[in-house]
């Protein structure tokens, strides 16, 4: 009997092992990612995405820069930011020996063709002859350059005083025939100086036969040090015995020594395939947090590509030894990871909630990084950070909303009361700042008179509301909650009863022109940016019917630019508007419009995004829209719903699996819904009802059910 049992279990084990390759293949979410989506386009309507290799929340992005592929492969870049930036230490392989100075590198007119990219890996052909492959660890990049069979010499250049924007401060030293090291500054971003310092150490797996430096138009063979604008180094290799040269680079925002330690710790060997596989494994760990099942492979690829974009930022800025450069330009050390790249005006609306749900520990460290940045930079929260620099771009006071959203969706590992103090300091004290950048410009007028420039004020009132929710939920402080909730109702001071629209005021209280002060959008889009008091907004204009009429007019087109008075699929001020149909009593219209946006404004081509990804903001919007859940209200854990796209979706949350069934790409209208086995007629699902897992079961139809979802009013928090 014992022998029979042994034979049986052995047989079962063999069958399981035989299926294991298929299991592994099914879990290769990294391979479903197409990093070329969103890498092309025109102006504001482009995704501004890079195609190269990066790691989840990683320090490095090893990639061609969006802003000039002819620059080569840079080591840092933001995903979807719409202004030139970063692009430090570009490297480029060239055939033969170097005869003239690369100068700005762009003058070499390098061509990149036959591009392909998946999560953690990128490949292209340089000048129709050299195969370049890139991969990464968390803080290092690695390249494999394969030269053509008929080449007996190959050169690799590394720029120091060359980046995506002009830089003056840079230096590189050649330390051996196989290595170099140096530093550079950060140039600018959207016209604002970003004088961070980034350091690197680079190595090759082969010894060069000649080397040198360049400075502007001068090529200096045999020299080993270069500094300043348009400078760099080069290494030439003998290819007679080996056509392949491996290159690896470690970076740090603290020191050359830390860059060397990052490289030694994370990538000590010369195994490109192993590093590539490790990157894919890490991406599978994150991408696998949402499983979607469906037969439309193109849409599956789009989904995982946008989920991938959601996990790129913020970025680790601390080294393997825990050191990082603080916002006061002093070096600190922490047991927790320290993060940067905070595009908070963008990410508070979608991306923060998604990563809080799926990666709460990471998101808690991101929240703590904001607090440390504020403490050391003047006491106020920053709103747009690059490396250790507050750029001050965009408007409002978005960081309290970001943190309130993180807390509401499960990222809670930090001192909540100290953070509330920082929130209140920025919201109550005129002059509160981060590195000299005011936390709330116009705060004195806002507090004294109850109004300020329209779109900026709407951002302030959303922040006030979020502070109130955070005070109540995270600190059990009801008086502070009531104070800030009441302050948020000042949005009504922007209502002009003569025009029946929200409108900006002059300091003396008189009305400005209807088109004034709407940042990157129009009054018809910003009108709806009162997501915490939609009931009050609808009442003030005459009720749900008037609201539905305005929405219908807004959605007559979906492709607005900044000044167009229709819906802007590609920009943050419009993100939440489709779900407002759930508040006006026409949920079926929300279901239709969201599908229409997904079908018409997104695709899998290189120009497949309707606007800048903005560090995962649009990526997260796409994910939420496809799974049928959208985090509409700042600081409130819950979702406004629409019909899901895929037949089965599984979210692996920290405390249980949320299963969403019944999606259908051919059926966009909800007929019925069960939440954890109980029939529901509500278009709102509370986070507490599903945060430990659960089941949402949809019944969909190609025809609208105009009655479903209208008997229960979604939440609104007005007086």
Secondary structure, 3 states (H helix, E strand, C coil): CHHHHHHHHHHHHHHHHHHHHHHHHHCCHHHHCCCCCCCCCCHHHCCCCCCCEECCCCCCEEEEECCEEEEEEECCCCCCCCCCCCCCCCEEEEECCCCCCCCCCHHHCCCEEEEEEECCEEEEEECCCEEEEEEECCCEEEEEEECCCCCCEEEEEEECCCCCCCCCCEEEEEEECCEEEEEEECCEECCEECCCEEEEEEEECCCCCEEEEEECCEEEECCCEEECCCEEEEEEEECCCCCEEEEEEEEECCCHHHHHHHHHHHCCCCCHHHHHHHHHHHHHHHHCCEEEECCCHHHHHHHHHHHHHHCCCCEECCCCCCEEECCCCCEEECCCCCEECEEHHHHCCCHHHHHHHHCHHHHHHHHHHHHHHHHHHCCCCCCEEECCEECCCCCCCHHHHHHHHHHHCCCCCCCHHHHHHHHHHHHHCCCCEECCEECCCCHHHHHHHCCCCHHHHHHHHHHHHHHHHHHHHHHCCHHHHHHHHHHHHHHHHHEECCCCEECCECCCCCECCCCCCCCCCCHHHHCCCCCCCHHHHHHHHCCHHHHHHHHHHHCCCCECCCCCCCCECCCHHHCCHHHHHHHHCCHHHHHHHHHHHHHHHCCCCCCCCCCCCCCCHHHHHHHHHHHCEECCCCCCCEEEECCCCCCEEEEEECCEEEEEECCCCCCCEEEEEEECCEECCCCEEEHHHCCCCEEEEEEEECCCCCCCCCCCCCCCCCC
